[in-house]
């Protein structure tokens, strides 16, 4: 049992604190000792180290990675005034207590210096962010210990979570350092290079007799459609610490040998009875299909997706998992920053072998964890792995673009941007700035914008940036737009600039082949919604916001028409189902926006005008996303008191929705997580303040996640329906599926609608009616209702 030192007066800190000489907490038999910097306000109040927000982050990380056998203390046992760093004199007055506690721990193997102060006190060294996570030797009397520097969790919090993944990665190393298994060449496996026909025959025999194997590829770049793209190596692993590497480029195979290799590989990889494991396997499958003409089948496991299911959005890269599941952490240093640029064959082969070996090891480690969570196991095999294959085929096919329309849109965009710049330059406040500073106003400079708005125009700042400067972000400009012409023009300018940079530049770069091949992700959002990059098709402007008519640039293939199948009022239906809100279900069976307008305006449904219905639509979707009376008043331009009344009337009618929201918030506060119908969970770490923003996220997660899973199940069902047909899926975006329908298969549209209304219900406990609206057209921007 560790003791406190309430009589200590070796420095002056005791005079102004509640807890003097705080004791180390934990067991003297622990193998790990965490040494922090000094008590903060919370630690001083209760006399226990690491209980404030920073401490909760550390404890949450320790629980996450199974670190349980530890004790905790601080370099300075009292709280310095205003949480200032302790002085050298104060540290010297306390350090002997730490040494005494250390020496009474017979099983101690690892000391962890949390933060620069602890590191300097123990070693005389600094630079914690550079050495965090490293394993050092440490001599304590006659005992040889290990020491690991660790960045302080307060620094992680101040970084706005930019350092959170690295912090987690370093905490994940702790069990391995204790066991002496952090890293080492001896953990690399046996890697066989297939450089002769006989070895290739041996490899194929192994694969034919394998029930499952992990595979990985090394490529010449990141885009298989780039000129001269090649698959450099294929490596496989079917047992721990084993990999075989097949070079396709540098071994001088004859044309006949290469043809034989591709035929044999195709037979193995297209055999769905042999299970395939990969890390972000969609990437590898896409390259195999695009470059080698091999349509990989039998995918059963993606280690990236599984890690995402287990731990959420975060460190799901193979290099991160190397620290967690092996002693090969840091192996990527073999190749530097760009593996695709390495020219040394043996280095590349070793790297590829480690990738395949590690992928198989991670699979073996993840397997029991998933089997202990039946809902996640079900989600993995019925939804996410099949959906990954569907998204890969969408990426492979791409969507055709009208390059002439793209050029017209780009020209219009540049002209609009130039006109907006001229209008801004003509404003008195901008001229005053240019005269005073003797420079031309740059509308991309937040510093210049802030100077004009707050110094010249004397507007009141609304909020600040992370660095303490007055913010000029979109929210701020929207608040000023009514009274400031410059703010209004800047909003338009930033909108067009985003369109130019995000969409038009990407569309123009695909002019060569006339198709866009976006990259789709299943692991990049906290809710499970699909995301896309290059370009981000999820953010494609729609309706009145599509000022440049970008959607018209996406066109059907020759002999086809585009069809968009949209899940009607999807998230409202999911909300009604999850909340068990019968009133909302009944409203959804007719027209929920008209029904809500009738409620908030207090008039019969038949008297509701188009404008009132539009406002009710904002109320419906705004409230389920947690919109406050103030937020609603801002969106609709109404008094806040009126917004409060409308929200009250909404919940008076849909009281089960209100009950769901309150119950979900209370559950999350108590248990620290929420769950969707599919079994997906989102955890809210104890170190995070459960504020209004977090409450909204907790309430929204089951709705958005379930809605997303329904759409993904539908994508899988539609993909199965279209196998062997000419029609095919093009894109999944928000609550809709975009398809290329061959003109000879128009009748399939009715089958697709019927399927999407019911297919997901065989996998989810979902009883409410689902409705699908379908539009068709020659391009994505000009579509008509399909009757």
Secondary structure as GFF3:
##gff-version 3
##sequence-region A 1 787
A	DSSP	three_ten_helix	12	16	.	.	.	ID=ss1
A	DSSP	beta_strand	25	26	.	.	.	ID=ss2
A	DSSP	beta_strand	32	38	.	.	.	ID=ss3
A	DSSP	alpha_helix	41	46	.	.	.	ID=ss4
A	DSSP	alpha_helix	53	64	.	.	.	ID=ss5
A	DSSP	beta_strand	70	76	.	.	.	ID=ss6
A	DSSP	three_ten_helix	81	83	.	.	.	ID=ss7
A	DSSP	alpha_helix	88	103	.	.	.	ID=ss8
A	DSSP	beta_strand	110	114	.	.	.	ID=ss9
A	DSSP	alpha_helix	116	123	.	.	.	ID=ss10
A	DSSP	alpha_helix	128	131	.	.	.	ID=ss11
A	DSSP	beta_strand	136	140	.	.	.	ID=ss12
A	DSSP	beta_strand	143	150	.	.	.	ID=ss13
A	DSSP	alpha_helix	153	158	.	.	.	ID=ss14
A	DSSP	alpha_helix	164	172	.	.	.	ID=ss15
A	DSSP	alpha_helix	174	179	.	.	.	ID=ss16
A	DSSP	three_ten_helix	185	187	.	.	.	ID=ss17
A	DSSP	beta_strand	190	194	.	.	.	ID=ss18
A	DSSP	alpha_helix	197	208	.	.	.	ID=ss19
A	DSSP	beta_strand	212	219	.	.	.	ID=ss20
A	DSSP	beta_strand	231	237	.	.	.	ID=ss21
A	DSSP	beta_strand	242	247	.	.	.	ID=ss22
A	DSSP	alpha_helix	255	269	.	.	.	ID=ss23
A	DSSP	beta_strand	275	278	.	.	.	ID=ss24
A	DSSP	alpha_helix	281	292	.	.	.	ID=ss25
A	DSSP	beta_strand	299	302	.	.	.	ID=ss26
A	DSSP	alpha_helix	303	311	.	.	.	ID=ss27
A	DSSP	alpha_helix	318	325	.	.	.	ID=ss28
A	DSSP	three_ten_helix	331	334	.	.	.	ID=ss29
A	DSSP	three_ten_helix	339	341	.	.	.	ID=ss30
A	DSSP	alpha_helix	345	371	.	.	.	ID=ss31
A	DSSP	alpha_helix	374	379	.	.	.	ID=ss32
A	DSSP	pi_helix	380	384	.	.	.	ID=ss33
A	DSSP	alpha_helix	385	397	.	.	.	ID=ss34
A	DSSP	beta_strand	399	401	.	.	.	ID=ss35
A	DSSP	alpha_helix	403	425	.	.	.	ID=ss36
A	DSSP	alpha_helix	428	437	.	.	.	ID=ss37
A	DSSP	alpha_helix	446	450	.	.	.	ID=ss38
A	DSSP	pi_helix	451	456	.	.	.	ID=ss39
A	DSSP	alpha_helix	474	480	.	.	.	ID=ss40
A	DSSP	alpha_helix	485	498	.	.	.	ID=ss41
A	DSSP	pi_helix	499	504	.	.	.	ID=ss42
A	DSSP	alpha_helix	505	509	.	.	.	ID=ss43
A	DSSP	beta_strand	515	516	.	.	.	ID=ss44
A	DSSP	beta_strand	519	521	.	.	.	ID=ss45
A	DSSP	beta_strand	531	533	.	.	.	ID=ss46
A	DSSP	three_ten_helix	537	539	.	.	.	ID=ss47
A	DSSP	three_ten_helix	543	545	.	.	.	ID=ss48
A	DSSP	three_ten_helix	550	553	.	.	.	ID=ss49
A	DSSP	beta_strand	554	555	.	.	.	ID=ss50
A	DSSP	beta_strand	560	567	.	.	.	ID=ss51
A	DSSP	alpha_helix	570	579	.	.	.	ID=ss52
A	DSSP	alpha_helix	582	588	.	.	.	ID=ss53
A	DSSP	alpha_helix	592	601	.	.	.	ID=ss54
A	DSSP	three_ten_helix	605	607	.	.	.	ID=ss55
A	DSSP	alpha_helix	610	624	.	.	.	ID=ss56
A	DSSP	alpha_helix	629	636	.	.	.	ID=ss57
A	DSSP	alpha_helix	640	653	.	.	.	ID=ss58
A	DSSP	alpha_helix	655	671	.	.	.	ID=ss59
A	DSSP	beta_strand	673	675	.	.	.	ID=ss60
A	DSSP	beta_strand	681	683	.	.	.	ID=ss61
A	DSSP	alpha_helix	692	722	.	.	.	ID=ss62
A	DSSP	beta_strand	728	733	.	.	.	ID=ss63
A	DSSP	beta_strand	736	742	.	.	.	ID=ss64
A	DSSP	three_ten_helix	743	745	.	.	.	ID=ss65
A	DSSP	alpha_helix	748	758	.	.	.	ID=ss66
A	DSSP	three_ten_helix	759	762	.	.	.	ID=ss67
A	DSSP	beta_strand	772	779	.	.	.	ID=ss68
A	DSSP	beta_strand	782	785	.	.	.	ID=ss69
###
